[in-house]
């Protein structure tokens, strides 16, 4: 059989299809994640990272993967509280609260101890999972009255997730800047990239410090315990009151006041009265002498004018 010849029209169609395929491959031939501008790559990361960050690739789960079921996020809550205990012996209760914190895998953050007649304050850092257990054990202590209690809870789950995401994005930018720094040849390019790299590293360290602080507050709850000595009974107060002693004290105070007034009068009569009399006499003499001098001065001037020769 003789081979069938292809028509010119078929050859032209095949050529057009090949050119179209080449054009499409040239439009999408760049490697995934490669940015057109190196500066864009340094700041925004790869193309896939940009699409993942702005949600252009469709719905994503909590781990950043497209599609799939969302992974559960552990809820993080900061718990703080204050409680006041009225006790008979402050020192004994203070030691007991310290031991209780150690039993619950916590520690004492700060304390201000007092005596038998003064209150004491102690700040406990307890694992968040055992915070409610600590409150229950304080309520169960015999011969102790809880006079006030307040607790607060703050959900910081979203804040922790946001900080972790920002740190991840900045670390990707840092990696891109390091690649640019290795490829840079001119001094000005090296200095520019190094400056931006230092700025990104500073932001990462600042966010990591914030994240560490928040996570630490969520891991360990804070409870401030104020230990207040119980007031003495009325009978004990009455037993310590001595009316005779109070009367003697009042009389002694009155006698002391009278003695003070008499001392002032004695000093006034013996010392200050004579001194004031002498000063008054001296002042009177000075005034009279001055008046006499002024009185004689016009007479002397008139006498001197009369003795002058006439023309």
C-alpha positions as CSV (number, residue, x, y, z in Angstrom):
1,X,0.0,0.0,0.0
2,X,1.2,3.5,-0.8
3,X,1.8,5.8,2.2
4,X,-0.8,8.5,2.7
5,X,0.4,12.0,2.3
6,X,-0.4,14.7,4.8
7,X,-2.1,17.7,3.5
8,X,-0.5,21.2,4.0
9,X,-3.4,22.2,6.1
10,X,-2.7,19.5,8.6
11,X,0.9,20.5,8.9
12,X,0.0,24.1,9.5
13,X,-2.4,23.1,12.3
14,X,0.3,21.0,14.0
15,X,2.7,23.9,13.8
16,X,0.2,26.3,15.4
17,X,-0.5,23.9,18.3
18,X,3.2,23.6,18.9
19,X,3.7,27.3,19.0
20,X,0.8,27.7,21.4
21,X,2.2,25.1,23.7
22,X,5.6,26.8,23.7
23,X,4.1,30.2,24.5
24,X,2.1,28.8,27.4
25,X,5.2,27.0,28.8
26,X,7.1,30.3,28.5
27,X,4.5,32.2,30.4
28,X,4.5,29.7,33.3
29,X,8.1,28.6,33.0
30,X,9.3,30.4,36.1
31,X,10.1,28.2,39.0
32,X,7.4,28.1,41.8
33,X,8.2,30.5,44.6
34,X,10.7,32.6,42.5
35,X,9.8,36.3,42.7
36,X,10.4,38.5,39.6
37,X,12.1,41.2,41.8
38,X,14.8,40.2,44.4
39,X,13.5,42.9,46.7
40,X,10.0,41.4,46.5
41,X,11.4,38.0,47.2
42,X,13.2,39.3,50.3
43,X,10.2,41.1,51.8
44,X,7.3,38.9,50.7
45,X,9.0,35.5,50.6
46,X,8.1,33.0,47.9
47,X,5.0,33.0,45.8
48,X,3.6,30.0,47.6
49,X,4.1,31.8,50.9
50,X,2.3,34.9,49.6
51,X,-0.6,32.9,48.4
52,X,-0.8,31.1,51.7
53,X,-0.7,34.3,53.7
54,X,-3.4,36.2,51.8
55,X,-5.7,33.2,51.3
56,X,-5.5,33.2,47.5
57,X,-5.0,29.5,47.4
58,X,-8.4,28.7,48.9
59,X,-9.4,27.8,52.4
60,X,-6.7,26.6,54.7
61,X,-6.6,24.9,58.0
62,X,-4.9,26.1,61.2
63,X,-1.6,24.6,60.0
64,X,-1.6,26.6,56.8
65,X,-2.2,23.6,54.5
66,X,-5.0,24.1,51.9
67,X,-8.2,22.2,52.5
68,X,-8.5,19.4,55.1
69,X,-10.0,19.4,58.5
70,X,-8.9,22.2,60.8
71,X,-6.5,21.0,63.6
72,X,-7.7,21.9,67.1
73,X,-5.9,24.7,68.8
74,X,-5.1,24.4,72.4
75,X,-6.8,27.2,74.4
76,X,-4.4,29.3,76.5
77,X,-5.8,31.2,79.4
78,X,-4.0,33.5,81.9
79,X,-5.5,33.0,85.4
80,X,-4.8,35.4,88.2
81,X,-6.5,35.9,91.6
82,X,-6.4,37.3,95.1
83,X,-7.6,35.7,98.3
84,X,-7.6,36.9,101.9
85,X,-7.4,34.6,104.9
86,X,-8.1,35.5,108.5
87,X,-6.0,33.3,110.9
88,X,-4.9,33.1,114.5
89,X,-1.2,32.7,113.7
90,X,0.2,34.5,110.7
91,X,3.6,32.8,110.7
92,X,2.2,29.3,110.9
93,X,-0.2,29.9,108.1
94,X,2.5,31.5,105.9
95,X,4.7,28.4,106.2
96,X,1.7,26.2,105.4
97,X,0.9,28.1,102.3
98,X,4.5,27.9,101.1
99,X,4.4,24.1,101.6
100,X,1.1,23.9,99.7
101,X,2.6,25.7,96.7
102,X,5.6,23.3,96.6
103,X,3.2,20.3,96.8
104,X,1.4,21.6,93.7
105,X,4.6,22.0,91.7
106,X,4.6,25.8,92.1
107,X,6.9,28.3,93.8
108,X,6.7,31.6,95.8
109,X,7.2,34.6,93.5
110,X,7.3,37.2,96.2
111,X,6.4,37.5,99.9
112,X,6.1,40.1,102.6
113,X,6.1,38.5,106.0
114,X,4.6,39.9,109.2
115,X,4.5,39.1,112.9
116,X,1.7,37.7,115.0
117,X,0.0,41.1,115.0
118,X,0.7,42.1,111.4
119,X,-0.6,40.8,108.1
120,X,1.5,39.0,105.5
121,X,1.3,38.8,101.7
122,X,2.6,36.0,99.5
123,X,2.4,35.6,95.7
124,X,2.3,32.1,94.4
125,X,3.0,30.8,90.8
126,X,1.1,27.6,90.3
127,X,0.6,25.5,87.1
128,X,-2.6,26.6,85.4
129,X,-4.1,23.2,85.6
130,X,-3.9,23.2,89.5
131,X,-5.0,26.8,90.1
132,X,-8.6,25.7,91.1
133,X,-7.2,22.9,93.3
134,X,-5.1,25.5,95.2
135,X,-8.2,27.6,95.9
136,X,-10.2,24.5,97.0
137,X,-7.4,23.5,99.4
138,X,-7.3,27.0,100.9
139,X,-11.0,26.9,101.6
140,X,-10.7,23.5,103.3
141,X,-8.2,24.6,105.9
142,X,-9.7,24.5,109.4
143,X,-9.8,27.5,111.7
144,X,-9.3,29.8,108.6
145,X,-11.9,32.2,107.3
146,X,-11.8,33.4,103.7
147,X,-12.8,37.0,104.0
148,X,-12.4,37.9,100.3
149,X,-11.6,36.2,97.0
150,X,-11.4,37.3,93.4
151,X,-10.2,35.6,90.2
152,X,-9.7,36.7,86.6
153,X,-9.3,34.7,83.4
154,X,-7.9,36.1,80.1
155,X,-8.0,34.1,76.9
156,X,-4.7,34.7,75.0
157,X,-5.1,31.9,72.4
158,X,-5.6,34.3,69.5
159,X,-2.7,36.5,70.6
160,X,-0.3,33.6,70.8
161,X,-1.3,32.2,67.4
162,X,-0.9,35.7,65.9
163,X,2.6,36.2,67.4
164,X,3.7,32.7,66.2
165,X,2.5,33.5,62.7
166,X,4.2,36.9,62.6
167,X,7.5,35.2,63.8
168,X,7.2,32.6,61.0
169,X,6.7,35.2,58.3
170,X,9.6,37.3,59.6
171,X,11.9,34.2,59.7
172,X,11.0,33.5,56.0
173,X,11.9,37.1,55.2
174,X,15.1,36.8,57.1
175,X,16.0,33.7,55.1
176,X,15.4,35.6,51.8
177,X,17.5,38.5,53.0
178,X,20.4,36.1,53.8
179,X,20.2,34.7,50.3
180,X,20.3,38.2,48.9
181,X,23.2,39.0,51.1
182,X,25.2,36.0,49.8
183,X,24.5,37.1,46.2
184,X,25.2,40.8,46.7
185,X,28.5,42.0,45.2
186,X,28.4,45.8,45.5
187,X,29.2,47.4,48.9
188,X,26.0,49.6,48.9
189,X,23.9,46.5,48.1
190,X,25.5,44.6,51.0
191,X,25.0,47.4,53.4
192,X,21.3,47.9,52.4
193,X,20.5,44.2,52.7
194,X,22.4,43.9,56.0
195,X,20.4,46.8,57.4
196,X,17.1,45.3,56.6
197,X,18.3,41.9,57.9
198,X,19.2,43.5,61.2
199,X,15.8,45.1,61.4
200,X,14.0,41.9,60.7
201,X,16.1,40.1,63.3
202,X,15.3,42.7,65.9
203,X,11.5,42.4,65.2
204,X,11.8,38.6,65.6
205,X,13.6,38.8,68.9
206,X,11.0,41.3,70.2
207,X,8.1,39.2,69.2
208,X,9.7,36.1,70.6
209,X,10.1,37.9,74.0
210,X,6.4,38.8,74.0
211,X,5.4,35.3,73.1
212,X,7.6,33.8,75.8
213,X,6.1,36.2,78.4
214,X,2.5,35.4,77.4
215,X,3.1,31.7,77.3
216,X,4.8,31.9,80.7
217,X,1.8,33.7,82.2
218,X,-0.5,31.1,80.7
219,X,1.6,28.1,81.9
220,X,1.8,29.4,85.5
221,X,-1.1,31.1,87.2
222,X,-0.6,33.8,89.8
223,X,-2.4,33.9,93.1
224,X,-1.8,36.5,95.8
225,X,-2.6,35.4,99.3
226,X,-3.1,37.9,102.1
227,X,-2.9,36.5,105.6
228,X,-4.6,38.7,108.2
229,X,-4.4,38.1,112.0
230,X,-7.8,37.5,113.6
231,X,-8.9,40.3,116.0
232,X,-8.7,39.7,119.8
233,X,-12.0,38.8,121.5
234,X,-13.9,41.5,123.4
235,X,-13.2,39.7,126.8
236,X,-9.5,39.9,126.2
237,X,-9.7,43.6,125.4
238,X,-11.7,44.3,128.5
239,X,-9.3,42.3,130.6
240,X,-6.5,44.5,129.4
241,X,-8.3,47.7,130.4
242,X,-7.3,49.3,133.8
243,X,-9.4,52.3,134.7
244,X,-7.1,53.2,137.6
245,X,-4.1,53.3,135.3
246,X,-6.0,55.5,132.9
247,X,-6.9,57.9,135.7
248,X,-3.4,58.1,136.9
249,X,-2.2,58.8,133.4
250,X,-4.7,61.6,133.0
251,X,-3.8,63.2,136.3
252,X,-0.1,62.9,135.5
253,X,-0.7,64.6,132.1
254,X,-2.7,67.4,133.9
255,X,0.1,67.9,136.4
256,X,2.7,68.0,133.7
257,X,0.6,70.7,131.8
258,X,0.3,72.8,135.0
259,X,4.1,72.5,135.7
260,X,4.7,73.7,132.2
261,X,2.5,76.8,132.6
262,X,4.1,77.6,136.0
263,X,7.6,77.3,134.4
264,X,6.6,79.8,131.8
265,X,5.3,82.3,134.4
266,X,8.4,82.0,136.6
267,X,10.7,82.7,133.6
268,X,8.5,85.6,132.6
269,X,8.5,87.2,136.0
270,X,12.1,86.7,137.0
271,X,13.8,87.0,133.7
272,X,11.7,88.7,131.0
273,X,10.0,91.4,133.1
274,X,13.2,93.0,134.4
275,X,14.8,92.8,130.9
276,X,11.8,94.5,129.3
277,X,11.7,97.3,132.0
278,X,15.4,98.1,131.4
279,X,14.9,98.1,127.7
280,X,11.9,100.4,128.1
281,X,13.8,102.9,130.3
282,X,16.7,103.0,127.8
283,X,14.3,103.7,125.0
284,X,12.6,106.5,127.0
285,X,15.9,108.2,127.7
286,X,16.9,108.0,124.1
287,X,13.6,109.6,123.0
288,X,13.8,112.4,125.5
289,X,17.5,113.2,124.6
290,X,16.6,113.3,120.9
291,X,13.6,115.6,121.6
292,X,15.8,118.0,123.6
293,X,18.4,118.2,120.9
294,X,15.8,119.0,118.3
295,X,14.3,121.7,120.6
296,X,17.6,123.5,121.1
297,X,18.8,123.5,117.5
298,X,16.2,126.2,116.3
299,X,17.2,128.5,119.2
300,X,20.9,128.3,118.3
301,X,20.1,129.1,114.7
302,X,18.1,132.2,115.7
303,X,20.9,133.5,118.0
304,X,23.4,133.2,115.2
305,X,21.2,135.2,112.9
306,X,20.8,138.1,115.4
307,X,24.5,138.6,116.0
308,X,25.1,139.2,112.3
309,X,26.1,142.9,111.3
310,X,23.5,145.0,109.5
311,X,24.2,146.9,106.3
